[in-house]
Amino acid sequence: MKRNVKELISQMTLEEKAGMCSGLDFWHLKGVERLGIPSVMVSDGPHGLRKQENDGDHLGINDSIKAVCFPPAVLSACSFDRDLMHEFGDAIGKEAQANDLCVVLGPAVNIKRSPLCGRNFEYYSEDPYLAGETAAAFINGVQKHHVGTSIKHFAANNQEYNRMSASSNADERTLREIYFPAFETAVKKAQPYTFMCSYNRINGTFASENPWLLTEVLRNEWGFKGYVMSDWGAVNERVPGLKAGLELEMPSSNGVYDKEIVEAVKNGSLAENILDQAVERILNIVFEYTDHREEQEFTLEADHELAKKIAVESMVLLKNDSVLPLKETEKLAFIGEFAKNPRFQGGGSSHINSFRVSSALEHICASANVCYAKGFPADADIYDEALAREAVDAAKKADKVVVFAGLPDSFESEGYDRSHMRLPECQNRLIEQILAVQSEVIIVLHNGSPVEMPWLSNVKGVLEAYLGGQAVGEAVVDILFGKACPCGKLAETIPFKLSDNPSYLSFGDGENVTYQEGVFVGYRYYDTKEMPVAFPFGYGLSYTSFSYDNLQIEHSEITDHDTVTVSVDVTNTGNMEGKEIVQLYVSDLTCAARRPVRELKGYEKVSLAPGERKTIHFTLDYRSFAWYNETIMDWYAASGDYQILIGASSRDLRLSGNVHMTTQKILPLKVHMNTTLGELLADERTAAYVTDFKRKLEENFEMSSSDERKDGTVAISDAMNNAMIGCMPLRNIISYGFCSKEELLEMINTMNRR
């Protein structure tokens, strides 16, 4: 239906317009019945619908409708599969239409700065490129059904402790390179209908009233067209927030902030056109949904099967010393309550009321010889001697043991952060006891964030199931018994211990959280530092094997206006059909800025039959090579060489080749008295002005170092001379008598005029 929204707004009273900018209640937007504006409903939905009828409570004290719990983001991101994430989003969009939902609140793309963040299970990755590509695919899947998404939490919301008021303090380069790109990619590739601003402050300013964040960056630079809503209760000051670009306050404020908006318009402190624009943006989304209502069936069983598919495609086989896949003829012991009652989702606002949940125990083939021992509870860290004895006895009698370990609900949830990276002690203790009587041990992990693995070197196999959604048991069994070939890869690094994490000394600080690690987050830090890790980013094993060859780089010489196509051949060299995730990293060899040793800039997932060979193509643009330069407030790639690396993880790099970039972007030149000779000599625009000074200084230093000591050494070496000259500020030229201050100032002015 074609509508004139502006004309509709002109018919609204000031009070009605102000009312449109806040919720009717916990989940509904206001309508205006006399004008045909309907009240619509939003709902949590990153990995399933948490629609609450009647009275809402946000965190789920009141039961929500029976729905399908798909794998949360911590697992689904490990699929590295854009098509699968689009299929996931497509299912969520259909479910939303079937349940009269205008907007689903997700996806969540905050970066995993630390393994301790209690909400990491809702977030995709430590890598902004992977998070952005994954989110865009999901959003496009949802919104093809005219149901909106609300990408969240914008921005720099990376901890739960004090999240409603803490200030995330980071330089602009860090924000632009790490914490913004997933949001930016989502806008440019999927245009989410809505954005959800975060609770926290950014460099002292609340996200909900930050014009630089919500208008300058989001709208003016990236081209966002929808409306911005607050996280629930994230509004600090309503009128400044509206001016900054926060259109919708959620939930209802019982009219308190509506009155403030009305009063601000009346007294002239808020221009009415700003209010009109906000209402227009909200109504555009409301009508996009209501004018495209679809008849949909809530296909619970079919969506359960999709949940299983996503889980199978995403689980990561971390270790396999010829112990997997299991055989039905083997005598097996399944130990740990998670085998019977799996933990498949996290706690908080995204908690789904699943219509059914599958466990590994109930999906074992009837012909399999499996005994079960509880070993330890799934919901607490309690060591029970009787349960332990039963488990150890079962382990002794088995050919192989599968321990289902993981984190209880209380260990990680929205609202608080973890204090450590350890599994419950009762689990680690029992695993060690089992290893004392049985060498053939496999660990299946149910966790929303990495855990330390003190037993890693002694077990034969580890399957990272993360939080696998309601079909987790079926997916685990299919992988353990080889009905499916594992093909997920880690979307985050698993360090050996918490103190290895780059944010270790600053994560969870009080009112002010300093992002002192800058751009060195996740593998960007671990790989640059060459630090040993338990498992690197992008890592994952398979039941088959793959070879890489024939790297082709379209052009070896490029400019900042070019794109470059990269191709590589991948072959399944094993005897089982499988999928490989081919990853492309770029390494800056120019030394123009301090950068991570490599950064993910492309990935593709390919399915291959035994012996099959396929060619994978990537396209790189200027941003693939660039870093954010705060001086020019733009992306910049220096002229010089860049290495393109192809591999199976950030540390399993199989092929490489170089391209030479010639940039036409010229960095501004601002010379002053404390500019060093080294800086000037390195710039072709200024080198000629100081070459003579360099020569005179070299002659001066040569005279000073000419006297050889008795032991054959000199007081001032050539290396020292060069270093001293390179770091010498221009002002020192005066003290050497090479020119007057007036002459030096004139030369500086000349250089600045170029």
Phi, psi and omega in degrees: 000130179277128183232150172256090185295321180299319178296321178298317180296324180297339179270355182274147173285163177301320181294321178294320179294316178298321180295329178294343184267013172214161183291154172287319179209213185289328188233352186249147169271155179288152171242171173231097189300319185295339180253006179075021177268115184278157169274128181243164185244142171247162183204151171301146185192020180301322179223033178145161184276128172244068182275124178255130177275152175057239184285124178262162181219004177074303187265001169096022174297319171278136181295141172267175181296155173294129185211184180258126174266103174285166177301129175300169187302326182304327179266312187300329178297333181289351174290333185048043189228103180297318181297319180294319179293327175294318177297320176301308179299321177303316179295318179296320178298317177295317179299320179296317177299319180294338184245020174058047180247127182279322184220135170258138187273089180166173005279166177256122188239019178297143186283141179280085181290322181220146175295348185278342184303123186295343183252014182302333181296340178271352185253151187283310196199167167276351185252124183292329179293312179298316180299318181292315179296319179296314180297316182299318179296316179297314182299314179299325178294316179295310192282351172296344178260015178062023171258132183278156168249159175232093182293139189212165354252119190268106010206171178057039174262094190236011175209160177263328180302123176057030188294339184279349181218345183297150177258123174275108187257109183216149177289162185296324178301315180298316178299314184291325184271331187247309193264347178260325193303326179298319176294316181298314179300318179300317178296311187285335182253345185220342180046071177304146182295325182223158171242145173248119179281153185275170179286323194289167168271155174237114184050042173096345182251129179302138178303327183289349179220041184250097183297326177298317182289307191276337181243304184298309183280303188296312185267307188289320180275313187269339178086028178294137187244348185274208177245155177258129174247158177278152161297161190294108181086018184272357182286130175264295174235122190291311184295312173302325177296316178298317177298323183287338180125013176268101186282318189238125173268129175232143354278210177297145171253019181056035175084355183299308183283334174302315180297323179295320179296313179302313181296322180294322177293316182295322182270002175085002180279348175228120178292134183294333179295332175294317177296316179300318179297318179298315180298319179300316180296321179292313183294326177303319180286319178303313183284331175302320178283307187292332179277356181230040179296137181244140171283115182226144173263139177281090189275077186299312184294316179297320180289331172300318179295323176294321177301319177296315180302314180297317180297315180299318182287348189247332182300144189247120174278111185272326183211140178205094177269067177055032181253342179238152001284158176287157176247142181294341179280347181281150174274115189243148172240123172261120186236138181111136185296337178300338176294332182257321181232080187291147169271118190237357177205169180264176181263154177120208189292341181264007186291121185266139173273084189293138181286337168198158180227132179262140175249160178297321183300317186282351182248010173290139178302141184301332181280350182286146181259088186233128170251154184240136172227130184299314175073303180205156179285156180275345189246008182199162176263081182231120177269122182246117184302317182294316178296321179296316180299317179300317181293316180296320178297318177296322179296321180300322187275349186267156171284321178217152181238134172246116178260122179265098184252171178162188183259132173296162178307322185291345183280334182209133184191160166303143176104337178206160180255159173288155176258351180205176182251012188272150165291162171307138184300327180299328179287312178300320180297315181292322178301317178296321178295320178294319179296335179290339182241353184212127181269337184268080186239133175242137177252129170251123185258132173243097187206153180264357181199159185304149176233152172289146185232079184297341181262007190303316184290344186258341179273158183268336183210149175220125174246118177272102178269349185048219173258108196265010183076179190290344178262021187301320183297316178297317181296316180299314181297317180300321180285316181301321183264009174076014174289339175225146179268122182300139183215007176282156177227150185295129174270005178208155175283142171254106180283164176293321183212161184301319185294348175286339185293137185296337180266010189307319186273355183230351180293136175079014176300170187289245184290331182235118182251114183269122178275068190290340179284350178060230183279356184271075181248139177060225184297336177302326177276306186301317183287322178294321180281350184057042182274132175299137177230160177295312178210130184279166175301138178081005185274145173179138181267168180223168172272357173236189183224158184223142174244152181240136174200178175058052174292128178234126176247119190306314181227135176270342177239121181226162173247177181287358176258357186265157162250158180227132179265132178240135178228153179210146177265135178235134182234135172280108184263005179261196183243020179224140175297138182203176179237137178242142176257108182270125186245139178244127177241151176241136178240128180274117181260004187281338184062023180283339179208159175283115185226159173302154184296332176201154180221138178293128180228004177186150173203151176215140177255128185231137178262131184223132171283161178307128180082352183283147182231134178224153177260129181254136182243141174231150174236125180249138175245188184303318180298335179296338182250350194266161170233162184273118181263114184290338179294315180264355181054047182200171179281141187215130172240119182289154173295139180145193185268142174229138181260134175256125185240133178244132180194184182260354172194178180293344179240002175245078186259120190263324186222153178208155175200162185247151167232150177252123179263133169244112184267144176261356174284128180249123179291142180298148181250122177225098182267140178216182186296336182257008170295136184275157176298324180299318178298318182288321180292333181280349182253121184297340179285339187236348187304320184296333183288335186243002181300320180294321176298319180299316181297317181294321178295319179299318178295319180296316181289328178297320177295323182289334185256008187288335182281117179274136178285169180298329181275007178090359181263165176244154182292321181234114182276167176299320179298319178294319177304310183297319179295317181295320179293317183299323183260009182282125176289154182303324183304333181291342179300325181297316183294336176277356177077018183280338176195166177276167178296321180296319179295320180294317179298321178295319178296319177299315179299320179297314179298321181289338179279347182289000000 
